[in-house]
């Protein structure tokens, strides 16, 4: 099978062009899947329920003294 030529900073993983910074099946690298309940933000799997810098949404940080629940 042919490997696709990917553009716009996307990578070819399993014959598909993906964005490694946001793809839950290929987060940061081909084949690096996020666990159930996690999402891919900036190439890192994050848990939006507990991540103080990405609480509920990408880049929604908790204020000082707060925690993400």
Steps between C-alpha positions, in 0.01 A plus 500: 500500500604856436591728788319833468698821475373709789504879506442777751718338769299178508662157522424175323386238751355169386456642149299798626603865540454604864577800717723370779417795725127416515438139391399273793622188312837654407576759769853634458608191302346240273327230703513690830131476597355692793326305773123500537391839636811682375538738207799606294614860542836620366608140441446394863217286635316694768210429731264796482355406840827530693747706292533845664618658173225346284204466735187415300647650182838549337692789654237574766724525805388496859565813704758495780374286786238323288511141384334328208224256593 
